Amino acid sequence: MHAQTTEEVVADADSLMVPTDSLSLSLTARVVDKKTGEPLPFASVYISGERNTITNAVGEFSISAAPDDILRISYVGYYSVRLHASEIGGTVPLESEGKMLSEVVVYSADHVIKETLRRCKKEMSMHRKEKSNFFYRQISYVDRQCTIFLESFMTGRTAGTLSGLSLQTGRFVAVASSETFNPTNFYTFAEVDMYKEEGGKGVYDIVPPLTKNYKKYFYTEMEMMRDGEKKIYVIYFIPRKEKLWTVNCCLYIDGETYRVLKYEGETLNTYVCHRTKKNSEVLPIAHTFVVNFNTEKGFSEVHSVSYNTRYVREEKVYETSAVMFNVGNRYLSKEEKKKKKKDQEELASRHYYNSLTEVMDDAWGDLHFNGNLINSINKQGVDKEFWKKNEIVKRTPIEQKAVEIFEHDNLFGVF
């Protein structure tokens, strides 16, 4: 397959955001809990299908808007707010009604889980081919020193669980020590199973919360809450067996449709392969995750994924954090169709893509569990001007500092 040039695959700056000359405000704000003031990470900030983002790990977002644009800001379990862009201040507080301990629980946790499982099974089957494009940002540290900063666009299947990832374009800085090859397939930690028809049958099968024999693997507890628009069931899954590869997690479930709205927790008995020039070593790793879903298409579609990992080897601490954000079926190239009629046979042989939709139709998953994302990006080359103009999800202060250093020293795209 032809390795696309950046001009063939990557977007103009205005292809992911509305051109700034048509907008008069560049908004930056922090979304927080109204009562505690704590930031709300990865909240949804929506203007339209082509103009939306999420908050970062410290609750901040940036987006361009016209003064009369209406922003819908939402976070699972909180009242959504709708504000004109001109009304956005430095802080946007969201209010939570909290748990409804006094309300009569009509259904048992077992009933809710079975209805959710039935819905999930049906919709994941119906929408198993649904794909979308994701923005991915990863930052890794060894003893708090940044060793990898990576941004990319990936295509993946979105129903219930993120899967089948394919790389479209990206950039990176990787600073490896003389002894250690930093793991470069950590994107697989974003692919956390929520549903499986059967529970784990072998030591290499993760046991997810939604499986028909879930009682064999989990204790469960249920609470109810409201977000101002709907009732939400919050179900906690606590593992019964200590040695299984499984999750300690909770699901937020829509009380009317039984669609999953949010999936968060930690995986248990997870391991990572740490490679050096001399050998490989399998080590236990701590892995926490949050998956937010959008249900507007009639199923639980992955909207954003964030994860953190941490492991220790020879007293050195290796940490990675990352976020993925679903940017939909947007064009990645707008060349005013000047080349559209130019030698169709040549374009076909080169796998030229006019839009992200065409990219996704061709891509089905070329990033594998043991893949090397940096090598894949390296083969494509890096369009530095594109990345300077497309932040997509606002960077945290630490991420911004890393980017400024790497851009100043012209390090992106190199080891």
C-alpha positions as CSV (number, residue, x, y, z in Angstrom):
1,M,0.0,0.0,0.0
2,H,1.3,3.5,-0.9
3,A,2.3,5.4,2.2
4,Q,0.4,8.7,1.9
5,T,2.1,12.0,2.0
6,T,1.0,14.4,4.6
7,E,-0.7,16.5,1.9
8,E,-2.7,13.5,0.9
9,V,-3.9,12.6,4.3
10,V,-3.7,15.5,6.7
11,A,-6.2,18.3,7.0
12,D,-5.8,22.0,6.5
13,A,-6.1,23.9,9.7
14,D,-9.7,24.9,8.9
15,S,-10.8,21.3,8.2
16,L,-11.2,20.4,11.8
17,M,-12.3,23.8,13.1
18,V,-14.4,26.5,11.5
19,P,-12.1,29.1,9.9
20,T,-11.2,31.6,12.6
21,D,-11.8,34.6,10.3
22,S,-15.6,33.8,10.5
23,L,-15.4,33.7,14.3
24,S,-14.6,36.5,16.7
25,L,-14.0,34.7,19.9
26,S,-11.3,32.3,21.0
27,L,-12.7,30.8,24.2
28,T,-10.7,29.2,26.9
29,A,-12.3,28.2,30.2
30,R,-12.3,25.5,32.9
31,V,-15.3,23.3,33.7
32,V,-15.6,22.6,37.4
33,D,-17.9,21.0,40.0
34,K,-20.1,23.9,41.3
35,K,-20.0,22.7,44.9
36,T,-16.3,21.6,45.3
37,G,-14.6,23.6,42.6
38,E,-12.8,20.5,41.4
39,P,-12.1,20.3,37.7
40,L,-14.2,18.0,35.5
41,P,-11.9,16.2,33.0
42,F,-13.0,15.2,29.6
43,A,-16.4,17.0,29.7
44,S,-18.1,17.5,26.4
45,V,-18.1,21.0,24.8
46,Y,-20.4,21.1,21.8
47,I,-21.4,23.8,19.3
48,S,-22.2,21.7,16.2
49,G,-21.2,18.5,14.6
50,E,-18.1,20.1,13.1
51,R,-17.2,22.2,16.1
52,N,-16.8,20.5,19.4
53,T,-14.1,19.4,21.8
54,I,-13.6,18.0,25.3
55,T,-11.9,19.4,28.4
56,N,-8.4,18.1,29.2
57,A,-7.3,16.3,32.4
58,V,-7.5,19.5,34.4
59,G,-10.9,20.5,33.1
60,E,-9.8,23.2,30.6
61,F,-11.0,23.6,27.0
62,S,-10.4,26.0,24.1
63,I,-12.7,26.5,21.1
64,S,-13.4,29.2,18.5
65,A,-16.9,30.6,18.3
66,A,-19.0,33.5,17.2
67,P,-20.6,35.5,20.1
68,D,-24.1,34.2,19.4
69,D,-23.0,30.6,19.2
70,I,-24.6,28.4,21.9
71,L,-22.3,26.0,23.7
72,R,-23.6,22.9,25.3
73,I,-21.3,21.7,28.1
74,S,-22.1,18.3,29.6
75,Y,-20.6,15.8,32.0
76,V,-22.2,12.5,33.0
77,G,-24.1,12.8,36.3
78,Y,-24.2,16.6,36.1
79,Y,-26.8,19.1,34.8
80,S,-25.8,20.2,31.3
81,V,-25.6,23.9,30.6
82,R,-26.2,25.9,27.4
83,L,-24.5,29.2,27.2
84,H,-23.9,31.8,24.5
85,A,-20.2,32.1,23.7
86,S,-20.3,35.7,24.9
87,E,-21.4,34.5,28.3
88,I,-18.5,32.1,28.8
89,G,-16.2,33.3,31.6
90,G,-13.0,31.8,32.9
91,T,-14.9,29.1,34.8
92,V,-18.0,27.1,33.9
93,P,-19.6,25.4,37.0
94,L,-21.7,22.3,36.6
95,E,-24.1,21.1,39.3
96,S,-24.7,17.5,40.4
97,E,-27.9,16.5,42.1
98,G,-26.0,13.6,43.7
99,K,-27.1,10.1,44.6
100,M,-30.8,9.6,45.2
101,L,-30.6,7.4,48.3
102,S,-34.2,8.1,49.4
103,E,-35.9,7.3,46.1
104,V,-37.5,3.9,45.9
105,V,-35.5,1.5,43.7
106,V,-38.0,-0.1,41.3
107,Y,-35.5,-2.4,39.6
108,S,-32.7,-4.5,41.0
109,A,-29.2,-4.3,39.8
110,D,-29.6,-7.7,38.2
111,H,-32.6,-6.4,36.1
112,V,-30.7,-3.3,35.0
113,I,-27.5,-5.3,34.1
114,K,-29.5,-7.8,32.0
115,E,-31.4,-5.1,30.2
116,T,-28.1,-3.2,29.5
117,L,-26.4,-6.4,28.4
118,R,-29.3,-7.2,26.0
119,R,-29.2,-3.6,24.6
120,C,-25.4,-3.7,24.3
121,K,-25.4,-7.1,22.5
122,K,-28.0,-5.9,20.0
123,E,-26.4,-2.6,19.2
124,M,-22.8,-3.8,19.0
125,S,-24.0,-6.3,16.5
126,M,-26.0,-3.8,14.5
127,H,-23.2,-1.1,14.5
128,R,-20.1,-3.3,14.6
129,K,-18.9,-1.7,11.3
130,E,-19.3,1.9,12.5
131,K,-16.0,3.8,12.4
132,S,-14.8,7.2,13.2
133,N,-11.7,9.3,13.4
134,F,-10.0,9.9,16.8
135,F,-7.4,12.4,17.9
136,Y,-4.9,10.8,20.2
137,R,-2.4,12.4,22.5
138,Q,0.1,10.5,24.6
139,I,2.8,11.6,27.0
140,S,5.2,9.3,28.8
141,Y,7.7,9.8,31.7
142,V,10.5,8.0,33.3
143,D,11.1,9.3,36.8
144,R,9.0,12.3,35.9
145,Q,11.2,13.2,32.9
146,C,9.3,13.3,29.6
147,T,10.5,10.6,27.2
148,I,7.6,10.5,24.7
149,F,5.2,13.1,23.4
150,L,2.9,11.9,20.6
151,E,-0.1,13.2,18.8
152,S,-1.9,11.4,16.0
153,F,-5.2,10.7,14.2
154,M,-6.5,7.2,14.2
155,T,-9.5,5.5,12.7
156,G,-11.3,2.9,14.9
157,R,-14.6,1.1,15.4
158,T,-16.7,2.9,17.9
159,A,-19.7,0.7,19.1
160,G,-19.3,-0.1,22.8
161,T,-15.5,-0.4,22.7
162,L,-12.8,1.3,20.8
163,S,-11.2,-1.3,18.5
164,G,-9.6,-2.0,15.1
165,L,-7.3,1.1,15.1
166,S,-5.6,2.4,12.0
167,L,-3.1,5.2,11.9
168,Q,-3.8,8.2,9.6
169,T,-1.2,10.7,10.5
170,G,0.8,11.8,13.5
171,R,3.9,13.3,15.1
172,F,6.1,12.4,18.0
173,V,9.2,13.0,20.0
174,A,10.8,10.0,21.6
175,V,13.9,10.4,23.8
176,A,15.1,6.9,24.7
177,S,17.9,6.2,27.2
178,S,20.9,4.2,26.1
179,E,19.4,1.0,27.6
180,T,15.7,1.2,27.4
181,F,13.3,1.0,24.4
182,N,10.2,2.8,25.7
183,P,7.0,0.9,25.0
184,T,5.3,2.3,21.9
185,N,2.0,0.4,21.7
186,F,0.3,2.0,24.7
187,Y,-2.6,3.0,22.6
188,T,-3.9,-0.5,23.2
189,F,-4.7,0.6,26.8
190,A,-7.5,2.7,25.3
191,E,-9.2,-0.5,24.0
192,V,-11.0,-1.6,27.2
193,D,-13.7,-4.3,26.6
194,M,-17.0,-3.4,28.2
195,Y,-19.0,-6.4,26.8
196,K,-18.3,-10.0,25.9
197,E,-20.9,-12.7,25.3
198,E,-19.1,-15.1,27.6
199,G,-16.9,-14.5,30.6
200,G,-13.2,-15.2,30.4
201,K,-12.4,-18.7,29.4
202,G,-8.6,-18.5,29.7
203,V,-5.9,-16.6,31.5
204,Y,-5.5,-14.3,28.4
205,D,-9.2,-13.3,28.3
206,I,-10.2,-10.1,30.1
207,V,-13.4,-10.4,32.0
208,P,-15.6,-7.3,31.3
209,P,-18.5,-6.2,33.4
210,L,-21.2,-6.9,30.8
211,T,-21.2,-10.7,30.3
212,K,-24.2,-13.0,30.9
213,N,-22.4,-14.9,33.7
214,Y,-21.2,-11.8,35.4
215,K,-22.3,-13.0,38.8
216,K,-19.6,-15.6,38.6
217,Y,-16.9,-12.9,38.5
218,F,-18.4,-9.8,40.2
219,Y,-20.2,-8.6,43.3
220,T,-22.5,-5.7,42.3
221,E,-23.9,-2.6,43.9
222,M,-26.3,0.0,42.4
223,E,-27.2,3.6,43.1
224,M,-29.4,6.1,41.2
225,M,-28.8,9.7,40.3
226,R,-30.2,12.4,38.0
227,D,-28.5,14.8,35.7
228,G,-31.5,17.1,35.3
229,E,-32.7,15.4,32.2
230,K,-32.7,11.7,32.9
231,K,-32.4,9.1,35.6
232,I,-29.0,7.3,35.7
233,Y,-28.2,3.9,37.2
234,V,-24.7,3.7,38.6
235,I,-23.6,0.0,38.9
236,Y,-20.3,-1.0,40.6
237,F,-18.6,-4.2,39.6
238,I,-16.3,-5.6,42.3
239,P,-14.2,-8.6,41.3
240,R,-14.8,-11.9,43.2
241,K,-11.5,-13.5,42.2
242,E,-8.1,-11.9,42.8
243,K,-6.1,-13.6,40.1
244,L,-8.3,-12.9,37.0
245,W,-7.4,-10.4,34.3
246,T,-10.5,-8.2,34.9
247,V,-11.8,-4.8,35.9
248,N,-12.8,-3.1,39.1
249,C,-15.2,-0.6,37.6
250,C,-18.6,1.2,37.4
251,L,-21.0,1.8,34.6
252,Y,-23.3,4.8,34.3
253,I,-26.5,3.6,32.5
254,D,-29.3,5.7,31.0
255,G,-32.4,4.8,33.1
256,E,-34.8,4.8,30.1
257,T,-32.8,3.4,27.2
258,Y,-30.3,1.2,29.2
259,R,-27.5,2.5,27.0
260,V,-24.1,2.9,28.7
261,L,-23.1,6.6,29.2
262,K,-19.8,6.1,31.0
263,Y,-17.4,3.3,31.9
264,E,-14.6,3.9,34.4
265,G,-12.3,2.0,36.7
266,E,-9.1,0.0,36.7
267,T,-7.9,-3.2,35.2
268,L,-6.5,-5.9,37.5
269,N,-3.7,-8.3,36.9
270,T,-2.5,-6.3,33.8
271,Y,1.1,-6.6,32.6
272,V,3.4,-4.8,30.2
273,C,6.5,-6.1,28.3
274,H,9.4,-3.9,29.2
275,R,12.1,-4.2,26.5
276,T,15.8,-3.3,26.7
277,K,18.6,-3.8,24.2
278,K,19.5,-7.0,26.1
279,N,16.2,-8.6,27.0
280,S,12.5,-8.3,27.6
281,E,10.8,-8.5,31.0
282,V,7.1,-8.8,31.8
283,L,6.0,-6.5,34.7
284,P,2.7,-5.7,36.5
285,I,1.3,-2.4,35.6
286,A,-1.4,-0.2,37.2
287,H,-4.0,0.9,34.6
288,T,-6.9,3.3,35.2
289,F,-9.4,4.4,32.5
290,V,-12.5,6.5,31.7
291,V,-14.6,5.9,28.6
292,N,-17.4,8.4,27.8
293,F,-20.1,7.5,25.3
294,N,-22.4,9.5,23.0
295,T,-25.8,8.0,22.3
296,E,-27.1,10.5,19.7
297,K,-26.7,7.9,16.9
298,G,-28.9,5.4,18.7
299,F,-26.1,3.4,20.3
300,S,-23.3,3.8,22.8
301,E,-20.6,5.2,20.6
302,V,-17.2,5.9,22.1
303,H,-16.8,9.7,22.5
304,S,-13.6,9.9,24.5
305,V,-11.1,7.7,26.2
306,S,-8.5,8.6,28.8
307,Y,-6.1,6.3,30.6
308,N,-3.1,6.4,32.9
309,T,-0.5,3.6,33.4
310,R,2.3,3.2,35.9
311,Y,4.9,0.5,36.5
312,V,8.2,0.2,38.3
313,R,11.5,-1.4,37.2
314,E,14.8,-1.3,39.1
315,E,13.5,1.7,41.1
316,K,12.6,3.7,38.0
317,V,9.0,4.7,37.6
318,Y,7.4,4.6,34.1
319,E,4.2,6.5,33.6
320,T,2.0,7.2,30.6
321,S,-1.2,9.2,30.3
322,A,-3.3,9.7,27.1
323,V,-6.6,10.9,25.8
324,M,-8.6,10.0,22.6
325,F,-11.3,12.2,21.3
326,N,-13.9,11.2,18.6
327,V,-13.8,13.9,15.9
328,G,-16.3,12.1,13.7
329,N,-16.3,11.9,9.9
330,R,-14.7,15.2,9.2
331,Y,-12.6,15.9,6.1
332,L,-8.9,15.6,6.7
333,S,-8.1,17.3,3.4
334,K,-9.8,20.3,1.6
335,E,-7.9,21.0,-1.5
336,E,-10.9,22.6,-3.3
337,K,-11.1,19.5,-5.4
338,K,-8.4,20.8,-7.8
339,K,-6.9,17.4,-8.1
340,K,-10.1,15.4,-8.1
341,K,-10.2,14.8,-11.8
342,K,-6.5,14.3,-12.2
343,D,-5.7,10.9,-13.5
344,Q,-8.1,8.7,-11.6
345,E,-6.1,5.6,-12.1
346,E,-3.0,7.1,-10.6
347,L,-5.0,8.3,-7.6
348,A,-6.5,4.9,-7.1
349,S,-3.1,3.2,-7.2
350,R,-1.8,5.7,-4.7
351,H,-4.8,5.3,-2.3
352,Y,-5.4,9.0,-2.4
353,Y,-8.2,10.1,0.0
354,N,-10.4,13.1,-0.5
355,S,-12.1,12.7,2.8
356,L,-11.9,10.9,6.1
357,T,-14.9,8.8,5.1
358,E,-12.8,7.4,2.2
359,V,-10.0,6.8,4.7
360,M,-12.2,4.9,7.0
361,D,-13.8,2.8,4.3
362,D,-10.3,1.6,3.5
363,A,-8.9,1.2,7.0
364,W,-9.9,-1.7,9.2
365,G,-7.2,-2.0,11.7
366,D,-3.5,-2.0,11.0
367,L,-2.3,-1.2,14.5
368,H,-2.0,-4.4,16.4
369,F,-1.4,-5.3,20.1
370,N,2.4,-5.6,19.6
371,G,2.6,-2.7,17.0
372,N,4.9,0.2,17.1
373,L,3.0,3.5,16.6
374,I,6.2,5.6,16.4
375,N,7.6,3.5,13.5
376,S,4.2,3.8,11.7
377,I,4.2,7.6,12.1
378,N,7.9,7.7,11.0
379,K,7.1,6.0,7.7
380,Q,4.5,8.7,6.8
381,G,6.6,11.7,7.7
382,V,5.5,14.7,9.8
383,D,3.7,17.9,8.6
384,K,5.0,20.3,11.3
385,E,2.9,23.2,10.1
386,F,-0.3,21.3,10.4
387,W,0.3,20.3,14.0
388,K,1.2,23.9,15.0
389,K,-2.3,24.9,13.9
390,N,-4.3,22.0,15.3
391,E,-4.4,21.6,19.1
392,I,-7.8,19.8,19.0
393,V,-8.0,19.1,22.8
394,K,-6.4,21.9,24.9
395,R,-3.1,20.8,26.3
396,T,-2.5,20.7,30.0
397,P,0.2,23.1,31.3
398,I,2.7,20.2,31.4
399,E,1.9,19.1,27.9
400,Q,2.1,22.7,26.6
401,K,5.5,23.1,28.2
402,A,6.8,19.9,26.5
403,V,5.4,20.9,23.1
404,E,7.0,24.4,23.3
405,I,10.4,22.8,24.1
406,F,10.2,20.2,21.4
407,E,9.0,22.6,18.7
408,H,11.6,25.2,19.7
409,D,14.4,22.6,19.3
410,N,12.8,21.1,16.1
411,L,12.6,17.7,17.6
412,F,9.2,16.4,16.4
413,G,9.6,13.3,14.2
414,V,12.9,12.2,15.7
415,F,14.2,9.8,18.3
